[in-house]
Amino acid sequence: MEAIRKPASIKYRENAWTFTDVVESSPPGLYIFGRLSKYAPEGEVGVVDEASKSEKKRSEPNLLVASSPFIYIPDHSGIAFLNVSGSIEPWIFSRRFSQIIEKTYDDFFVDCEIKFVTDLKTFSNKISSLDGIYKIEARISPPNPLFGPLWKRLEEYLRGRNVDRMTLVEDAPLKRLLKTELPTLVKEASEQTSEKPFDPGHLISIGDAAVLMAADGYGLGKITGRNGGETVVIKTSETSINFTFSKTPEPYELYIRALEIFNKIKEDRHMEHGQ
């Protein structure tokens, strides 16, 4: 939050990036609002010269190119932001946001990543369309402050071994498929509610649990399978949860909407606070 309040600026190609219009909640600690702003340090704008009736270029330092409003909610360690099509798309927002946080502290003992919370219904539909899965990849980190019951054992394993990050690759032998329950697990998980949790009734394998952890926003998961003889790749980050809201939001109203969504995710997936 301190880095959002007093951010550094970063340069990428011909543009610079920083946080602007930062607003904090009252009382403090509920949320912090701002905009990820992309601007041209040596910008130019077109103007009309009345005398010559011609168009000319005029220098305009720090010309705003685009901005994406966002809100960060510490209780969920969650962020919601605007997808600015063609300019600040989700993967760009994630990368530039993280780079600004790290640059603010001169990349010294600081790390920042944004992971996307997967829309399980969409993810389930994509996986269910596969004839089979022959490769599972995941890069996960133990969550804070919440954990999900479907991958609780995996989270306990990682913490017990003092693991900050784990990379997993499961690759089936040539012309064979993985023995995975992932399509069924994701489908059942997508249909659970706050009143009706999904209990698989047995211990979930590490590879499947890792993908479920990634889908809940604590990593990246990638499934490679086949559909009608074609190879299909499905990523957890490409089926992220999204919602419609004003492009020029009032901070408190965006906070209330984002909080509702995070709370629903927590309740439907029966997320719990860790120790």
C-alpha positions in Angstrom: 0.0 0.0 0.0 2.9 2.3 0.7 4.2 1.7 -2.8 0.8 2.6 -4.3 0.8 5.8 -2.2 4.3 6.9 -3.3 5.1 5.0 -6.5 8.1 5.1 -8.7 7.7 5.6 -12.5 9.0 2.9 -14.9 9.9 3.2 -18.6 9.0 0.6 -21.1 9.8 1.3 -24.7 8.6 4.8 -25.6 6.1 5.0 -22.7 6.3 5.5 -18.9 4.0 4.0 -16.2 3.0 5.0 -12.7 0.1 5.2 -10.2 -2.1 8.3 -10.2 -5.2 9.7 -8.4 -4.6 7.5 -5.3 -7.5 7.6 -2.8 -7.6 5.7 0.5 -10.6 4.5 2.5 -11.9 6.2 5.6 -11.3 4.5 8.0 -8.0 3.5 6.5 -7.1 -0.1 5.7 -10.3 -1.1 3.9 -9.1 -0.3 0.4 -6.8 1.8 -1.7 -7.9 3.1 -5.1 -5.7 4.4 -7.9 -5.1 4.4 -11.6 -2.3 2.6 -13.5 -1.4 5.4 -15.9 0.5 4.9 -19.2 1.9 8.2 -20.6 4.4 9.4 -23.1 7.2 11.5 -21.6 7.8 13.2 -24.9 4.3 13.2 -26.3 2.9 15.1 -29.3 -0.6 16.3 -30.0 -2.2 17.5 -33.3 -3.4 21.1 -33.5 -5.0 23.2 -36.2 -3.1 26.4 -37.2 -5.9 28.9 -38.0 -3.7 31.2 -39.9 -2.4 28.6 -42.4 -5.4 26.4 -42.1 -3.1 23.4 -41.6 -2.5 20.7 -39.0 0.6 20.8 -36.9 2.2 18.9 -34.1 2.8 20.4 -30.7 5.0 19.0 -28.0 3.1 17.8 -24.9 5.3 16.4 -22.1 3.9 13.5 -20.1 0.9 13.0 -22.4 -1.6 10.5 -21.0 -2.0 7.5 -23.3 -4.4 5.4 -21.2 -5.2 4.6 -17.6 -6.8 1.7 -15.8 -8.6 2.4 -12.5 -8.0 -0.3 -9.8 -8.9 -1.1 -6.2 -6.8 -3.1 -3.8 -8.5 -4.8 -0.9 -6.0 -6.0 1.8 -8.4 -8.4 3.6 -8.6 -10.5 0.5 -5.1 -9.7 -0.8 -7.2 -9.0 -4.0 -7.3 -6.4 -6.7 -9.9 -5.5 -9.3 -9.0 -3.4 -12.4 -10.3 -2.2 -15.7 -9.3 -4.0 -18.9 -8.5 -1.2 -21.4 -8.7 -3.1 -24.7 -5.7 -2.6 -27.0 -3.8 -0.6 -24.4 -3.8 -2.0 -20.8 -5.0 -5.6 -21.1 -5.0 -7.9 -18.1 -1.5 -9.4 -18.6 -0.1 -5.9 -19.2 -1.7 -4.5 -16.1 -0.3 -7.4 -14.1 3.2 -7.0 -15.3 3.4 -3.2 -15.2 1.7 -3.0 -11.7 4.2 -5.5 -10.3 7.2 -3.7 -11.9 6.2 -0.4 -10.4 5.9 -2.0 -6.9 9.3 -3.6 -7.3 10.9 -0.4 -8.7 9.6 1.7 -5.9 11.8 -0.4 -3.6 14.7 -0.5 -6.1 14.1 -4.3 -6.6 15.6 -4.9 -3.2 14.1 -7.8 -1.2 10.7 -7.2 -2.8 8.6 -9.4 -5.1 5.1 -8.7 -6.5 2.8 -10.8 -8.7 -0.8 -10.6 -9.7 -2.5 -14.0 -10.2 -6.0 -14.3 -11.8 -8.9 -15.9 -10.0 -10.4 -18.4 -12.5 -14.1 -18.5 -13.4 -14.5 -22.2 -12.6 -17.6 -22.7 -14.8 -15.8 -21.4 -17.9 -12.7 -23.4 -17.0 -14.8 -26.5 -16.5 -16.5 -26.2 -19.9 -13.2 -25.9 -21.6 -11.6 -28.9 -19.8 -14.8 -31.0 -20.3 -14.5 -30.5 -24.1 -11.2 -32.4 -24.2 -11.0 -36.0 -25.2 -8.2 -36.4 -22.7 -5.4 -34.6 -20.9 -1.7 -35.6 -21.5 0.1 -32.7 -19.7 -0.5 -30.6 -16.6 1.7 -27.7 -15.6 1.4 -25.5 -12.5 3.4 -22.8 -10.7 2.0 -22.1 -7.3 2.7 -20.3 -4.1 1.2 -20.9 -0.6 -1.6 -18.4 -0.1 -2.0 -15.7 2.5 -4.5 -15.1 4.1 -6.9 -17.7 2.7 -6.7 -21.3 1.6 -9.2 -23.7 -0.1 -10.3 -27.1 1.4 -9.7 -28.9 -2.0 -6.0 -28.2 -1.8 -5.5 -27.8 1.9 -3.2 -30.8 2.1 -1.0 -29.4 -0.6 -0.8 -26.1 1.2 0.1 -27.8 4.4 2.8 -29.8 2.6 4.3 -26.6 1.1 4.3 -24.7 4.4 5.7 -27.7 6.3 8.7 -27.8 3.9 9.1 -24.0 4.0 8.4 -23.7 0.3 7.6 -20.3 -1.1 7.0 -21.4 -4.7 6.6 -24.8 -6.4 6.7 -25.7 -10.1 5.0 -28.9 -11.2 5.0 -30.7 -14.6 3.2 -34.0 -15.2 3.7 -35.3 -18.7 2.2 -38.6 -19.9 4.2 -41.1 -22.0 3.9 -40.8 -25.8 0.4 -41.5 -27.2 -1.0 -42.0 -23.7 -3.1 -39.8 -21.3 -2.7 -38.8 -17.7 -4.8 -40.4 -15.1 -6.4 -37.3 -13.7 -9.7 -36.4 -12.1 -9.4 -32.7 -13.0 -12.5 -32.4 -15.3 -14.7 -33.9 -12.6 -13.1 -32.0 -9.8 -13.4 -28.6 -11.5 -17.0 -29.3 -12.6 -18.0 -30.2 -9.0 -16.1 -27.3 -7.6 -17.8 -24.9 -10.0 -21.2 -26.1 -8.8 -20.7 -25.9 -5.1 -22.4 -23.1 -3.1 -21.9 -21.5 0.3 -24.6 -23.9 1.6 -23.4 -27.0 -0.3 -19.7 -27.6 -0.3 -18.1 -30.2 -2.6 -16.4 -33.0 -0.8 -14.5 -35.4 -3.1 -14.4 -38.0 -0.3 -10.7 -38.8 -0.8 -7.3 -37.2 -1.0 -6.8 -35.2 -4.2 -3.6 -35.9 -6.1 -0.8 -33.3 -6.1 -1.1 -32.4 -9.8 -4.9 -31.8 -9.6 -4.6 -29.9 -6.3 -2.0 -27.6 -7.8 -4.2 -26.7 -10.7 -7.1 -26.0 -8.3 -4.8 -23.8 -6.1 -3.8 -21.9 -9.2 -7.5 -21.5 -10.2 -8.2 -19.9 -6.9 -5.7 -17.2 -7.6 -2.5 -18.6 -6.1 -0.5 -19.5 -9.2 -0.7 -20.4 -12.8 -2.1 -23.6 -14.3 -1.9 -24.9 -17.8 -3.7 -28.0 -19.2 -2.7 -29.6 -22.5 -5.1 -32.1 -24.0 -6.6 -33.3 -27.2 -9.9 -32.6 -28.9 -10.7 -34.5 -32.1 -7.1 -35.0 -32.9 -6.0 -31.4 -32.3 -3.8 -30.2 -29.4 -5.6 -27.8 -27.1 -3.9 -25.7 -24.4 -6.1 -24.2 -21.6 -4.7 -21.8 -19.0 -6.3 -20.7 -15.7 -5.3 -17.1 -16.4 -7.3 -17.0 -19.7 -10.6 -17.8 -17.9 -10.4 -15.2 -15.2 -13.4 -13.8 -13.3 -14.6 -10.4 -14.7 -17.6 -8.1 -14.2 -19.1 -5.0 -15.8 -18.6 -1.6 -14.1 -18.2 2.1 -14.9 -15.0 3.0 -16.6 -14.8 6.1 -14.4 -15.7 4.5 -11.0 -16.3 6.2 -7.7 -13.7 4.5 -5.4 -16.2 3.5 -2.6 -18.7 2.1 -5.1 -16.0 0.0 -6.8 -14.9 -1.2 -3.4 -18.4 -2.4 -2.5 -18.8 -4.2 -5.8 -15.4 -5.9 -5.7 -15.8 -6.8 -2.1 -19.1 -8.6 -2.9 -17.4 -10.6 -5.6 -14.4 -11.5 -3.4 -16.8 -12.5 -0.6 -18.8 -14.7 -2.9 -15.7 -16.4 -4.1 -14.6 -17.0 -0.6 -18.0 -18.3 0.5 -18.8 -20.5 -2.6 -15.3 -22.1 -2.6 -15.3 -22.3 1.2 -12.0 -20.5 1.6 -10.7 -20.3 5.2 -8.2 -18.2 6.9 -4.8 -19.8 7.5 -3.0 -19.9 10.8 
